Amino acid sequence: MTDSIARVRFTAIRLTLAAGWCVHVVLPHGHETQISGFATEAAAKAWIAEQSAAWLKEYDGGKYA
């Protein structure tokens, strides 16, 4: 894991105004975003484990990867 990835936090969070879960992403310098569309906490956590690194390489031109 590189330094920039280490500063990025991915957290599974239950939605309060709708059914389901999202992944809350905190990027360096406090920038935040979220990925929604997960039916369960397990699905959100699986996405973090299996796909977050690839997503980070694509997000914002890969500047946080």
The first five atom37 places (N, CA, C, CB, O) and aatype in JSON, in Angstrom:
{
  "aatype": [12, 16, 3, 15, 9, 0, 1, 19, 1, 13, 16, 0, 9, 1, 10, 16, 10, 0, 0, 7, 17, 4, 19, 8, 19, 19, 10, 14, 8, 7, 8, 6, 16, 5, 9, 15, 7, 13, 0, 16, 6, 0, 0, 0, 11, 0, 17, 9, 0, 6, 5, 15, 0, 0, 17, 10, 11, 6, 18, 3, 7, 7, 11, 18, 0],
  "atom_mask": [
    [1, 1, 1, 1, 1],
    [1, 1, 1, 1, 1],
    [1, 1, 1, 1, 1],
    [1, 1, 1, 1, 1],
    [1, 1, 1, 1, 1],
    [1, 1, 1, 1, 1],
    [1, 1, 1, 1, 1],
    [1, 1, 1, 1, 1],
    [1, 1, 1, 1, 1],
    [1, 1, 1, 1, 1],
    [1, 1, 1, 1, 1],
    [1, 1, 1, 1, 1],
    [1, 1, 1, 1, 1],
    [1, 1, 1, 1, 1],
    [1, 1, 1, 1, 1],
    [1, 1, 1, 1, 1],
    [1, 1, 1, 1, 1],
    [1, 1, 1, 1, 1],
    [1, 1, 1, 1, 1],
    [1, 1, 1, 0, 1],
    [1, 1, 1, 1, 1],
    [1, 1, 1, 1, 1],
    [1, 1, 1, 1, 1],
    [1, 1, 1, 1, 1],
    [1, 1, 1, 1, 1],
    [1, 1, 1, 1, 1],
    [1, 1, 1, 1, 1],
    [1, 1, 1, 1, 1],
    [1, 1, 1, 1, 1],
    [1, 1, 1, 0, 1],
    [1, 1, 1, 1, 1],
    [1, 1, 1, 1, 1],
    [1, 1, 1, 1, 1],
    [1, 1, 1, 1, 1],
    [1, 1, 1, 1, 1],
    [1, 1, 1, 1, 1],
    [1, 1, 1, 0, 1],
    [1, 1, 1, 1, 1],
    [1, 1, 1, 1, 1],
    [1, 1, 1, 1, 1],
    [1, 1, 1, 1, 1],
    [1, 1, 1, 1, 1],
    [1, 1, 1, 1, 1],
    [1, 1, 1, 1, 1],
    [1, 1, 1, 1, 1],
    [1, 1, 1, 1, 1],
    [1, 1, 1, 1, 1],
    [1, 1, 1, 1, 1],
    [1, 1, 1, 1, 1],
    [1, 1, 1, 1, 1],
    [1, 1, 1, 1, 1],
    [1, 1, 1, 1, 1],
    [1, 1, 1, 1, 1],
    [1, 1, 1, 1, 1],
    [1, 1, 1, 1, 1],
    [1, 1, 1, 1, 1],
    [1, 1, 1, 1, 1],
    [1, 1, 1, 1, 1],
    [1, 1, 1, 1, 1],
    [1, 1, 1, 1, 1],
    [1, 1, 1, 0, 1],
    [1, 1, 1, 0, 1],
    [1, 1, 1, 1, 1],
    [1, 1, 1, 1, 1],
    [1, 1, 1, 1, 1]
  ],
  "atom_positions": [
    [[0.85, -1.18, 0.0], [0.0, 0.0, 0.0], [0.9, 1.24, 0.0], [-0.97, 0.0, 1.23], [1.87, 1.32, 0.75]],
    [[0.56, 2.19, -0.85], [1.37, 3.4, -0.91], [0.9, 4.41, 0.13], [1.32, 4.02, -2.31], [-0.16, 4.24, 0.72]],
    [[1.69, 5.44, 0.35], [1.34, 6.48, 1.31], [-0.01, 7.12, 1.01], [2.4, 7.54, 1.34], [-0.81, 7.32, 1.92]],
    [[-0.27, 7.45, -0.26], [-1.51, 8.15, -0.57], [-2.71, 7.26, -0.31], [-1.5, 8.61, -2.03], [-3.74, 7.75, 0.15]],
    [[-2.61, 5.96, -0.6], [-3.72, 5.07, -0.3], [-3.91, 4.96, 1.2], [-3.48, 3.69, -0.92], [-5.04, 4.86, 1.67]],
    [[-2.83, 4.97, 1.95], [-2.93, 4.86, 3.4], [-3.69, 6.04, 4.0], [-1.54, 4.76, 4.02], [-4.31, 5.89, 5.05]],
    [[-3.66, 7.18, 3.36], [-4.36, 8.36, 3.88], [-5.83, 8.38, 3.47], [-3.68, 9.63, 3.41], [-6.58, 9.23, 3.94]],
    [[-6.24, 7.47, 2.63], [-7.62, 7.4, 2.19], [-8.35, 6.4, 3.09], [-7.72, 6.97, 0.68], [-7.86, 5.3, 3.34]],
    [[-9.53, 6.81, 3.58], [-10.32, 5.93, 4.44], [-11.62, 5.56, 3.75], [-10.61, 6.61, 5.8], [-12.33, 6.42, 3.23]],
    [[-11.94, 4.28, 3.75], [-13.2, 3.77, 3.22], [-13.97, 3.17, 4.4], [-12.95, 2.69, 2.09], [-13.43, 2.36, 5.15]],
    [[-15.23, 3.58, 4.56], [-16.05, 3.1, 5.67], [-17.45, 2.76, 5.16], [-16.12, 4.16, 6.79], [-18.07, 3.55, 4.45]],
    [[-17.95, 1.58, 5.52], [-19.32, 1.2, 5.18], [-20.27, 1.89, 6.16], [-19.51, -0.35, 5.22], [-20.08, 1.82, 7.37]],
    [[-21.3, 2.56, 5.62], [-22.23, 3.32, 6.45], [-23.66, 3.01, 6.02], [-21.94, 4.85, 6.37], [-23.98, 3.0, 4.83]],
    [[-24.52, 2.77, 7.01], [-25.94, 2.55, 6.72], [-26.6, 3.88, 6.36], [-26.67, 1.89, 7.93], [-26.39, 4.88, 7.03]],
    [[-27.39, 3.87, 5.3], [-28.11, 5.07, 4.89], [-29.27, 5.31, 5.85], [-28.64, 4.94, 3.43], [-29.89, 4.36, 6.33]],
    [[-29.56, 6.57, 6.14], [-30.64, 6.88, 7.07], [-31.91, 7.32, 6.37], [-30.19, 7.95, 8.03], [-33.0, 7.11, 6.9]],
    [[-31.81, 7.92, 5.21], [-32.99, 8.41, 4.51], [-33.48, 7.46, 3.43], [-32.7, 9.75, 3.89], [-34.52, 7.7, 2.81]],
    [[-32.76, 6.39, 3.21], [-33.13, 5.4, 2.2], [-32.63, 4.04, 2.69], [-32.54, 5.75, 0.78], [-31.81, 3.96, 3.6]],
    [[-33.13, 2.99, 2.07], [-32.67, 1.65, 2.43], [-31.3, 1.4, 1.83], [-33.68, 0.58, 1.94], [-30.98, 1.9, 0.74]],
    [[-30.49, 0.65, 2.53], [-29.21, 0.24, 1.98], [-28.01, 0.85, 2.69], [0.0, 0.0, 0.0], [-28.12, 1.42, 3.77]],
    [[-26.88, 0.69, 2.04], [-25.59, 1.09, 2.58], [-24.82, 1.86, 1.52], [-24.79, -0.13, 3.05], [-25.09, 1.76, 0.33]],
    [[-23.84, 2.63, 1.98], [-22.92, 3.31, 1.08], [-21.51, 3.14, 1.63], [-23.28, 4.82, 0.93], [-21.32, 2.71, 2.77]],
    [[-20.54, 3.47, 0.8], [-19.15, 3.52, 1.26], [-18.77, 4.99, 1.3], [-18.18, 2.69, 0.31], [-18.79, 5.68, 0.29]],
    [[-18.43, 5.44, 2.49], [-18.0, 6.82, 2.7], [-16.49, 6.86, 2.5], [-18.41, 7.35, 4.13], [-15.76, 6.06, 3.1]],
    [[-16.02, 7.77, 1.68], [-14.6, 7.86, 1.35], [-14.08, 9.21, 1.82], [-14.36, 7.67, -0.18], [-14.62, 10.25, 1.46]],
    [[-13.02, 9.18, 2.63], [-12.35, 10.4, 3.05], [-10.98, 10.4, 2.41], [-12.25, 10.5, 4.62], [-10.14, 9.55, 2.69]],
    [[-10.77, 11.38, 1.53], [-9.52, 11.51, 0.8], [-8.58, 12.47, 1.52], [-9.79, 11.99, -0.64], [-9.01, 13.17, 2.44]],
    [[-7.33, 12.52, 1.13], [-6.41, 13.47, 1.75], [-6.97, 14.89, 1.72], [-5.05, 13.43, 1.05], [-7.72, 15.25, 0.81]],
    [[-6.6, 15.67, 2.69], [-7.01, 17.07, 2.83], [-8.49, 17.2, 3.13], [-6.68, 17.83, 1.56], [-9.06, 18.28, 2.95]],
    [[-9.14, 16.11, 3.6], [-10.52, 16.17, 4.05], [-11.59, 16.1, 2.99], [0.0, 0.0, 0.0], [-12.77, 16.15, 3.34]],
    [[-11.24, 15.98, 1.72], [-12.25, 15.84, 0.67], [-13.01, 14.54, 0.9], [-11.61, 15.88, -0.75], [-12.4, 13.5, 1.16]],
    [[-14.35, 14.59, 0.8], [-15.17, 13.41, 1.04], [-16.09, 13.13, -0.14], [-16.0, 13.59, 2.32], [-16.51, 14.04, -0.85]],
    [[-16.39, 11.86, -0.34], [-17.36, 11.44, -1.34], [-17.97, 10.13, -0.87], [-16.7, 11.28, -2.75], [-17.52, 9.56, 0.12]],
    [[-18.98, 9.66, -1.57], [-19.54, 8.36, -1.21], [-19.98, 7.6, -2.45], [-20.71, 8.53, -0.26], [-20.32, 8.17, -3.48]],
    [[-19.95, 6.29, -2.3], [-20.41, 5.38, -3.34], [-21.62, 4.68, -2.76], [-19.28, 4.36, -3.79], [-21.51, 4.01, -1.73]],
    [[-22.77, 4.82, -3.39], [-23.98, 4.21, -2.86], [-24.41, 3.04, -3.73], [-25.1, 5.23, -2.76], [-23.8, 2.76, -4.76]],
    [[-25.47, 2.36, -3.29], [-26.02, 1.28, -4.07], [-25.76, -0.1, -3.5], [0.0, 0.0, 0.0], [-25.9, -1.1, -4.21]],
    [[-25.39, -0.18, -2.26], [-25.12, -1.47, -1.63], [-26.33, -1.89, -0.79], [-23.85, -1.42, -0.75], [-26.84, -1.09, 0.0]],
    [[-26.78, -3.11, -0.96], [-27.96, -3.59, -0.23], [-27.64, -3.97, 1.21], [-28.56, -4.79, -0.95], [-28.49, -3.86, 2.09]],
    [[-26.41, -4.4, 1.44], [-26.04, -4.87, 2.78], [-24.69, -4.31, 3.2], [-26.01, -6.41, 2.81], [-23.9, -3.83, 2.39]],
    [[-24.45, -4.39, 4.5], [-23.14, -3.99, 5.01], [-22.05, -4.9, 4.44], [-23.12, -4.04, 6.56], [-20.96, -4.44, 4.1]],
    [[-22.36, -6.18, 4.34], [-21.38, -7.13, 3.8], [-21.0, -6.78, 2.37], [-21.93, -8.57, 3.85], [-19.83, -6.9, 2.0]],
    [[-21.97, -6.36, 1.57], [-21.67, -5.98, 0.18], [-20.79, -4.74, 0.13], [-22.98, -5.73, -0.59], [-19.86, -4.67, -0.68]],
    [[-21.06, -3.77, 0.99], [-20.24, -2.55, 1.03], [-18.82, -2.88, 1.47], [-20.87, -1.51, 1.99], [-17.85, -2.37, 0.9]],
    [[-18.69, -3.73, 2.48], [-17.36, -4.11, 2.96], [-16.61, -4.95, 1.93], [-17.47, -4.9, 4.28], [-15.39, -4.83, 1.79]],
    [[-17.33, -5.79, 1.2], [-16.69, -6.58, 0.14], [-16.17, -5.66, -0.96], [-17.68, -7.61, -0.45], [-15.08, -5.89, -1.49]],
    [[-16.94, -4.62, -1.3], [-16.48, -3.65, -2.31], [-15.21, -2.97, -1.83], [-17.59, -2.59, -2.61], [-14.26, -2.79, -2.61]],
    [[-15.18, -2.59, -0.57], [-13.97, -1.94, -0.02], [-12.78, -2.88, -0.18], [-14.18, -1.56, 1.48], [-11.72, -2.46, -0.65]],
    [[-12.94, -4.13, 0.21], [-11.84, -5.09, 0.17], [-11.4, -5.43, -1.24], [-12.23, -6.35, 0.89], [-10.21, -5.62, -1.5]],
    [[-12.36, -5.52, -2.16], [-12.06, -6.06, -3.48], [-11.94, -5.03, -4.59], [-13.08, -7.03, -3.85], [-11.27, -5.28, -5.59]],
    [[-12.58, -3.86, -4.45], [-12.64, -2.93, -5.57], [-12.19, -1.51, -5.27], [-14.01, -2.9, -6.09], [-12.05, -0.7, -6.19]],
    [[-11.97, -1.18, -4.01], [-11.64, 0.21, -3.67], [-10.31, 0.66, -4.28], [-11.59, 0.38, -2.17], [-10.19, 1.82, -4.69]],
    [[-9.32, -0.21, -4.34], [-8.03, 0.17, -4.91], [-8.17, 0.52, -6.4], [-7.0, -0.96, -4.73], [-7.58, 1.5, -6.86]],
    [[-8.94, -0.28, -7.14], [-9.16, 0.01, -8.56], [-9.96, 1.3, -8.73], [-9.89, -1.17, -9.24], [-9.66, 2.1, -9.62]],
    [[-10.97, 1.5, -7.88], [-11.77, 2.73, -7.94], [-10.87, 3.95, -7.71], [-12.91, 2.69, -6.89], [-11.0, 4.96, -8.39]],
    [[-9.97, 3.83, -6.73], [-9.09, 4.94, -6.39], [-8.17, 5.3, -7.55], [-8.26, 4.59, -5.15], [-7.84, 6.47, -7.74]],
    [[-7.76, 4.32, -8.33], [-6.91, 4.58, -9.5], [-7.66, 5.35, -10.57], [-6.39, 3.27, -10.07], [-7.04, 6.08, -11.35]],
    [[-8.99, 5.2, -10.63], [-9.81, 5.87, -11.63], [-10.35, 7.22, -11.14], [-10.96, 4.98, -12.03], [-10.53, 8.14, -11.94]],
    [[-10.61, 7.34, -9.85], [-11.24, 8.53, -9.3], [-10.36, 9.76, -9.47], [-11.57, 8.32, -7.82], [-9.18, 9.74, -9.12]],
    [[-10.91, 10.81, -9.99], [-10.23, 12.1, -10.13], [-8.88, 11.96, -10.84], [-10.03, 12.74, -8.77], [-7.89, 12.57, -10.43]],
    [[-8.86, 11.15, -11.89], [-7.64, 10.98, -12.67], [-6.56, 10.17, -11.97], [0.0, 0.0, 0.0], [-5.41, 10.19, -12.4]],
    [[-6.91, 9.47, -10.89], [-5.95, 8.63, -10.18], [-4.99, 9.39, -9.3], [0.0, 0.0, 0.0], [-3.97, 8.83, -8.88]],
    [[-5.28, 10.65, -9.0], [-4.3, 11.43, -8.23], [-4.17, 11.01, -6.77], [-4.66, 12.88, -8.29], [-3.25, 11.46, -6.09]],
    [[-5.07, 10.15, -6.27], [-4.95, 9.68, -4.89], [-4.42, 8.26, -4.81], [-6.3, 9.76, -4.2], [-4.23, 7.73, -3.71]],
    [[-4.18, 7.63, -5.95], [-3.7, 6.24, -5.96], [-2.2, 6.18, -5.8], [-4.1, 5.54, -7.26], [-1.62, 5.1, -5.79]]
  ]
}
